[in-house]
Amino acid sequence: MQKGLVFNIQRYSIHDGGGIRTIVFLKGCPLACPWCSNPESRKAVEPVQWIKNGKKEIIGEWKTSAEVIDEVLKDEIFYRTSGGGVTLSGGEVLMQHLFAKEVLSELHYLGINTAIETTGCFEKERLESLLPFTDEVLFDIKILDMTQAKKVIGINLKNMKENFEMALQFPGVKVTPRIPLIPDYTATEENIEMIINYFKNFDIKEVHLLPFHQYGSSKYDYLGWEYLLKDMETLSDTEIDQIKKRFESHGFYANIEGLE
Amino acid sequence: MAIATTDKTQGSVNTMSKVNPRIQIMKDNLFKDKRQISIERALLYTESHKQTVGEPVIIRRAKAVAYILENVTISIREGELLAGNRTVRPRSGILSPEMDPYWIIEEMDTIDSRPQDQFEFTEEDKKIYLEELYPYWENQSMKDFIVGQLTDEINDALKDEVFKLNQTDKGQGHIIMDFPAILEKGVQYYIDLLQDLAEEQPENDFFLAGLIVFKAMKAHFLRYAGLAEKMAETEPVEQRVTELKKIKQMCEKLSTEKPDTFYEALQLLWMTSIVGQYESNASSLSLGRMDQYLYPFYKKSQDEGVPEEFLYEVLGDFYIKTNDVVLLRSESSAKCFAGFPTGYTVVLGGIDSFGRDSVNSLSYMMLELYHEILLPQPNLSVRMNELIPRKFLLKTCETIRLGTGIPQLFNDEVIIPGFLSKGVSLDDARDFATVGCVEVSIPGKTYGLHDIALFNLLRIVELSMYELRGTKGMTYERLLENIQQKIQYYVGLVAEGSDIVDLGHRHYAPTPFLSVLIEDCIKNGKDVTEGGARYNFSGVQGIGEANLSDSLYVVKKMVFENKEMTFDELVDAMESNYSGKYASLQEHVIQDFDKYGNDNDEVDDIAAEIFRFYAKELEKYQNVRQGQFIPGAYTVSAHIPLGEAVGATPDGRKAGEQLADGGLSPMVGRDRLGPTAVLKSVSKLDNYLTVNGSLLNLKFQPNTLKGHQGLNKFADFLMAFTKLKIQHVQFNVQSKETLLDAQKHPEKYSGLLVRVAGYSAFFVDLNKKIQDDIIARVEHEL
């Protein structure tokens, strides 16, 4: 049985996928998005220590897939009445693909809706191994300029696109692209343009737009890390609406936070 | 917020886009003046009582009520379509010195400035009270009887605040009269029936007493007919003349005949309720399943082409009138039941006697009307079950989203089997409704004394721990054993005490009018207080489940498993109130041990086991009406005063701090995993046991219920609640910011309704402690 490093299990989430859901946050991510709101999940699949309100805490706990399944099944009754289920998020779920596979396959067997949130930053075999047990992929699309993508977040765009395109074609899997709207980084004129042009190649109906927020900022303090975006302003409603309209003028329904 | 109109398949309902002017005037007038105490009922009652010396108690009582109905000043207020006001001045509190003449003496000069539910008491009335009423009732009230009967052991337990006995100073209430029967038969039917029975069985005073009151009800109706006629003569506005003439004609008809229209049915319903109020000055004479028994009248009026706006307006009038009756409580009682829970509880929907869903177009209309009225009463409830139409569920969610705490939800899937387990027939169990705040009862058939006592389980844990300090070889099992012994002992006493109160009502305050409208009383020829009703219960609330789970979990883990400190040291820490060398312990026990409300079996099972023990113990007792004692689990607002009775506890709660609110809710701020985990924790108590009723508060951020998706996910959440077999849940949907601002600027928030516990009250009417408590209850974000 696989063990996975989990840093949070959040019950009663309605913002990430259909129905009432539990989100399992897996530790470890190879990317370095400066706006990351879960910085404690970054880097290796190893526990990390932070200091919160003067108290040391270890973030990340090794759990077997059976333990995680037991935990998420505590809310089974809510998944059944709402059509909800379990979302594996991160970190980057593909960092712990073997563990993820065990969790997803068991939940899938039980008829519980499964979703994963990924950036698709590994060779496509990893994602491919999860898709037979996955109902929905929330696919993060961030920066589409090859050089910028490598430089700012450290992602290999070729991998990402291969994964994205494979997921789109995979039978029975719903793919929802999610675009974080970060001023100066992703929410630029050119980047939005590139994303729209890329999406036009596929049969995509809906995208989620995730406007920048500062909710994660105190976590950088706990970790003693520098947070580059601490003075970054959030987007105004008008700016968000303009971006939404741009997507919609090209036939993509743009759902803010996935809440609409 | 858009109010969706009901679609045609459910009967068309015209949702009014703007506030109806008549409803607005009536609402405004209701709250224009300061609340006052009226001694009129007390004076009339006493005057009659003086004339009937030597007659049987029930006849004296009936004659006193009749005398009130024949002589009390009556009024028809501006815009009213329904006749019947308990007092001329809106929202007056009435005294019933025949029950308890004492408390008001002590509180006479503070009642207009006390922290909760103030009333004006005029100097003139105070004088009359002191000179005429008090001397007459002193030493011959119901209270004197009760106090005289209480044993030393019960008095010690009361002094130790292990339990509280309720309704020792006012009518029992917590009952629903058989409204469908009186609506079907009319007043004269009862007069004729009782006349015959009184002649056949002259030795049975019950029939004669009933006859006296029903005849007085007829006379009371005719007095209103006379008043309406007189007012019409001088009324300048023509439309109002027509209305007054209609009132006259209707009151005349209903003084004998059964109603034929929706309007007439509401009039008879209201008058029945008012007569009941004059008789018992009761804590909550509830209304039951209004959408069910009024539906035939509603349908008939619709079919006859009566404009929907008119039906809406009359029902609006009825809604407003339920806020006119407020209960005058002593200061300590007002603390426990803050903000005037009068108990005009109404349930909508639910399973019918065929086991099918019973939601109808009137159910929708009654919820929609509430969107316009937005007052604390009637206290609407919706019955949840697996068959509830999604459309009605969404309408319910929309109403909850208004943020006023109305409606509260009751779960057929657990309440019906609960009643079956107590010998209630399937048909009757399916017909249950709510009384008081959250108690459940079978309408028209039950005298349930649903609010007879509060039993503080946490206080027992505390007593046990102190008693066992210094025990050699102390174990966790030893503690549990001691707690169980104490529960056994005090349950015996609370049952005995409740029976004394029960007998007090029998000997001093029988209720012949009410009893005629409770099934089997006529058949048995007995008043409800004599045990005439079909179902007879006494409901004792077991309180403190959350704190008790949290506390015993700390004892078990910290003392007996981790051996961090000895049992005696923990008791010392409690005694020190977490001060001195134990100061840092408080945070340790709060932070480092899991708490009830987080879906941890090990913690949740503690309360489940102790509550089960308590329930099984209580159920062994039979009351003086050969009915069973049944357990409940709610505090209403009593978690604050009951907390004052308990010293520091092992869960980190300091001495005197409140207990967990509501009854089954987790301790404030200790649930960290959101509302699904709370529901799971609550579901582990065996909720089939709380046949008397239980209470769960949940607080949601307004954001989480936003939009179509938010509403639907909330509806799904409620379906899970239904499947989890939890009896009750109610919601506060106000942001913390709004409530804090209302505390600072009460003048801007006079209409802000919030959920207290089983009922809603105006936020600004509540004292600061309860306001703070409501603010602190965790906001769950979806």
Interface residues (C-beta under 8 A of the other chain):
Chain A: R11 Y12 S13 I14 H15 G19 I20 K74 D75 I77 F78 R80 T81 S82 G83 G84 L259 E260
Chain B: D599 L673 G674 P675 T676 A677 K680 T704 K706 G707 Q709 G710 K713 D716 F717 M719 A720 K723 L724 H780 L782
